[in-house]
Amino acid sequence: MARKDPYEALRFKEFNVFLLVRFALVFGWSMQFVVIEWQVYALTKDPLALGIIGLCEFLPAFFLAPFAGHIVDKKEKRNLFTLCIALFSLISFGLFWLTSDTIESSWETKTILYGIYSLVFFGGVLRAFFGPTIFSLIALIVPKKAYPNAATWSSSTWKGANVFGALFGGFFIAWIGVNYTLGIIFVLVMIALLLVFQIDKKPILNQGVNESVKESLRAGLSFVFTDKVILGALTLDMIAVLFGGAVALFAVFATDVLNAGPKGFGILNAALSSGSILTMLATTYIPITKNTGKKLLVSIFGFGVFMILFGASKLFWLSIVALFFSGVFDGISMVVRQTILQLKTPDNMRGRVGAVNSMFVGSSNELGALESGIAARIFGAPLAVVLGGTVTLIIVTIIGVKNKPLRELDLTKDIEAHENEE
């Protein structure tokens, strides 16, 4: 085999523009998440309130995802992406306005809290469309042979933006306050809106013009749930995020467990993603294609182990180390999952499969936040994280034993087949 080009996807101008847009959006979204979590906990001092934030975003993102996938497959992707960004800017501006001195001095705390929850709910509606739109757009920007490399760079950009967004979110809270930080986020979203017009409109590949919504949804769900590899990969990632994740509780850990303050809060958020960046960049040089299934299983198992260590830690530096290595394993699993989906999804179903992916993985972030909030209320934050990590290890072991096609998955032949198509 010819030596792999680690910058293969970056040879395409539109893909570079796409990465810039995605970085600006995720950087802003990550900062926004950090600021909202901090502000809500400051207003309520209740970990369950953090879980409610997750529920507000989960409900629309999950239940609208199948319909969003149908719409994405039927619509032109660049314009749909542009519309999503424009609507996201309204959310960012709304949060900026809600946290202004004028509103905080004249409105009751409960009213402000309900306003935040409402905007987060609106964000969940957009999340239902963002996931499948981005997933479909990547496949229209680069050729099939570059899918694995594009998935790696896209995932690395996503994680990198998460790192710096979370880190600067915490720092900006300490430096300039919540309101001005949200103002910066609004500016970032507007920059992304301007950049996206550098991407040309794309053809609509779904030829099922007479297909009803019901038939379309059934076809997309049937494809995912009958493919053991795709279903297994999505389930593994969902379980890891739902039970093993602890992001929603970082404000509790920073304030009450580690006494780290807002800067420490930002560092905790960044530490989880920072290990992923190094891992993902490494996979551009060392593609994860051989024994792919085993590597996916091991990576999520490792993620669970280090989340348990984080939950048990009372030392700030040890918590950072645990989160860093959780990020390393999370980075591997993300690259593997995205590569599986890109290589094994037919072009005419990318919107619907991307929507199911959002239901499994994207929405599990919000549902996981609710689970974390409830568990923290009952058991306390440290024990809640330890129990969640333990559940993750148990379920990964069961899936590894029961799902033979996933366990024996090797993507080498799939990649070679797409190279020969070119």
N, C-alpha and C positions, 0 to 999 in steps of 0.2 A: 504493500500500500504506500501511496505517496505521503510524504510528510505533511501533517495538518498545518494549515495556516491559522495561527491564533487570532488574526485580525480579519478573517475572511468576511464576516458580516459588516465590518467597519469600512469595507471598500465601497459600500453603497451609500451615497450622499443622504438619501431619504432616511435610511436607518440611523445615521448620526443625528439628524434632526429629531427623529423619533426619540432617541435616547435623551437628548437635551430636554424635550418636552416632558418625558416621563420623569427625569430627575427633578425638574422644577415642581411638578405636580406632587410627587411622592415626598420631596423635601418639605413642601408646604403642608401636605396632609399629615406627615409625621409630626411636624412642629405643632400643628393644630390639635392633634390627638394629645400630645404632651400637655399643652396649655389648658385644654378643656379638662383633662383629668385632674390637673393641679388645681384649677379654679373651682371645680365642682367639689373636690375634697376640702378645699379651703372654706367653701360656703357651708358644707354640711358636716364634715368630720365623720362621715359614715361610709364605710367601704361598700355597702350595698348600693349607694348612690352611683358609685363607679360602675357597678354591674348594670344599673339601669341604663347608663349611657350605651353599653354594649347591646342591651335589648332593643333600644330605640333604633340602632343601626341595623341590627340583625333582622328584625321582622320584615321590613320592606326589601332588604337585600336578598333575603332567602326566598320569600314568596313571589317576588316579581322576577327573579332570575330566569325561570323557564320561559316566560313571555318575552323578557328582554332578549334572550338568545334567539327566539323566533324573529323578532324585529331586526336584530343585528344581521342575521343571515339574509334578510330581505332588503336591507338598506345599504346605501353607499357608506363605507366605513370612515373616510376622512371627515365628511361633514357631520356624521354622528358623533365622532370623537370631539369635534369642535363644539358642538352643541353641549355635550357633557361638561366640557371645560368652562364654557360660558355660564352654565348653571351653577357650577362649583364656585365660581367667583362671587355669585350672589350669597352663597352660604358663608364664604370667608368674610365678605363685607358685613353680613348680618351679625356674625360673632364679634367682629370689631366694634360694631355699633352697640351691641348689648353690654359690652364690658367697658364702655366709656364712662368717665366720671359723672357725666350728666345723668345717664341711665341708672348707675349704681346709687346715686344720691337721691333719686326721685322714685325709683321702683322698689318694691319689696323683694327680698331675697328669693322667696318662693316663685315670684313672677319671672325673675331673671332665670332661675333654674329651669322653669318650664319652657322659656324661650330657647335656652340652650338645647334642651331635649328635642324641641320641635325642629331646630336646624339640623341636629344630628340625624333625626328621622328622615329629613329631606336628603341628607347626605347618603343615607342607606338606599334611598330610591336610585340615586345616581350610581352608587356602587354596583347595583344590579346590571347597569349598562356598561360601566367602565371596563369591568373584567372581560366579558366576551368581545367587546369592541377592540380592546388592545390585543387580545389573543388573535383575533381575526386579522387585524391590521399588519401585525408582524409578518404573517405568512404571505401578504400581498406586497411587502416591501423587499424581501430577499428571496432568492431562489431556494428550492427545496434542499439542495445539497448544503446550504448554509444554515438550515434550521437549528441544528445542535449548537453551532457557534453563536447564532443570534439569540437563542434561548439563554445561553450562558451570559452574554453581555447584557441582555435585558434584565435578567435576574440580578446580576452584579450591580447594575445601575439602580435597580429597585432597592437593594440592600444598602448600597452606598448612600442613597438619599435618605433611607431610614436612619442610618448611623448619624449623619450630620444633622438631619432634621431633628432627631430626638436630642442630640447633644446640644445644639444651638437653641432648641426650644427651652431646655432647662436653664441654660446660661442667660438667654434673653429675658426670661422671667425674673432672674435675679438682677440683671443689668438695667432693663428699661421697663419692666412690668408686663402684665398680661395684655393690656390693651394695645400697646405699640407693637408687641410681638405679633398679634393678630393682624395688625396693619401691614407688617412686612409680608405675611402670608398672602394677603390679598394682592400685593404687588407681584409676587412670584407667580400666582395663578394668571394674572394678566399678561405676564411675559410669555408663559406657556401658550396662551391664547393667540398671541401674535406669531409665535414660532410655528404653530401647527399648520399655518397656511403655506409653509414651504414644502409641504407634502402634497403631491397631486391626488386628485380624486382616483378611486380605484374601482375596478369592475365588480359587479355583483355576480358571484359564482353559483349561488343557489338557483337551480333551474326549475325547482318545484313551484312554478307560478300558480298552479291551481290547487296547491296543497292547503288544506284548512289549518287553522291554528292548532286544533286538537290533533290532527295527523302529524303536524310538524313537531309538536311537543312529544308525542308518543315516539316518533322516530328517533329524536335526540336522546330521550331517556332510555329507550330500548338499546341503542347503540352502547351507551355507557354501562348499563347494568348487565349486559350480556358479555362484555369484554372483561375477563377476570384481571387482566394486567392493569387496564385503566382504572377499573373499579377498586382494585386493591391499592394502587398508588394513591388515589384520591382519599380512600378511607384511612390509610396510614397517616397522611398529612393532616386530615381532619381530626383524628384522635390526638395527635401530638399537640395541635393548637388548642383543641377543646379542653383537654385535661392537663397537658404538660405545660402549657403556656402560663406565664404569670405577669404579663405586661400590665394588665389592668390594676395589679396590686403594687406596682413600683412606687406609687405615691405613698402608700401605706408603709412599705419597707423603708423608703428614704426618710419619712417623717418619724415613724414610731419604732422601727426595729434597728436601723443602722444610724439614725441621727445624722443624716448626710445633707439635709437641706435641699433647696432647689437645684443647686449645682450637682450634687450627688444624684438627684433624681434624673437629671439629664444624662449623667454618666452611666447610670444603670440602664437606661433605655438604649444608649449607644453601644454599650458593651455587648448586648445580645446580638447586635447586627454586625459589629466590627469584625468578629471572627469569620462571618460569612463572606465578607468582601475578599479577604485573603484566599479563602477556599475557592470562591467562584472564579477569581482571576487565575488561580492555579489551574482550574479545569479548562481554561482556554488553551493552555499548553499541554495539559495531560487530560484529554477528554475521558469522561467517565462512561465508557461504552461496554467494556468487557465485564461480565458478571454484574450487570447493572442492578438486577433485582436484589442480590445479596447485599450490595453496597447501600441500596435504599433502606433495607431492613436494619442493617447495622447503624446507619447514620441516625435513624429515628430512635433506635434503642439508646445510642450514645447521648442524644438530645435529652431523653428522659432521665438518664443517670445524672447528668450535670444540673438539670433543673431540681432534682432532689437535693443535690449538694447546695444549691443556692437557697432553697427553702430552709435547710438546716443551719446555714451559716449565720453567725452573729457578727462577723468581721467584714468590714467594707471591702478590703482588698480581696478576701476570699470569695465574696459574692461577685466581684468583678471578674475574677478568674473563671468562676463557674459559668457565668453568663457568656463570657467570651467563647469558651469551648462548646457551650450549647449552640452558639451562633455558628461555629465551625461545622458541626454536624447538621444543623438546619440548612446551611448553605449547600451542602452536598445533596440533601434530600430535595431541595427546591430545584436545583439544576436538573437532577435526574427526572423529577416529575414533569417539569416543563418540556424536557426533551422527549419523553414518552408521549405526551399529549400532541406535540407538534408533528412527530413522525407518524403517529398511528391514527390521526384524525383526518377524515376526508375533507376536502376543501369546502364542499357544500354544507358541512355540518359544524364548521368551526365556531360559529356564534353560539349554537346550542350546547356544544361540548364545553366551550368556554364558560357558558352560563352555569352548567352543572358543576364545573370546577369552582366557580364563585360560590355556589351553594355549599359545596363540601368544605372548601378551604377558606375563601374570603369571609363567608358568613360565620364560620366557626370561630373567627377572631372575636366577633361581637358576642356570640353565644358563650364562648369561653370566658369573656369578661363577666358575663352574668353569673356563670358557674363559679368563677373565682370570687366574685363579690359575695355570693350566698355562702360558699364554703368558708370564706374568711370571717363572715359574721358568726358562723356556727363554731368553727374550730380555731379561729385566729389565722392570720395570714401565713405564718411559717408552716404550720401543720397542713394548711390547705394546699400549699405548693408541693409539699412532700407527698401527700396522698395522691395528688394529680399526677405527679411524675411516676409514682408506683403503678397507677392504673395504666399509664402509657406503656410501661415495660411489659405488663401482663398482656395487653391487647396486641402489641407488636409481636410478641412471642407466639400468640395464638394464630395470627394471620400468617406469620412466617411458616408455621407448620402446616396450616390448612390450604394455603394458596400456592400450589406447586408452580403454575405458569408464571406467577410473579417472582417467586423465589429463584427460578431458573432463567429469568429474562436476561437476554444478551442483545444489545442494540447494534452490535457491529454489523450484522448482515443487513439490517434495515438502513443504516447509513450508507453502506456500499451500494444498495439497490437504488437509493435516491441519487447517488453520485453517477451511477450508470445511466439514469434517466436523462441527466443533463448532457 
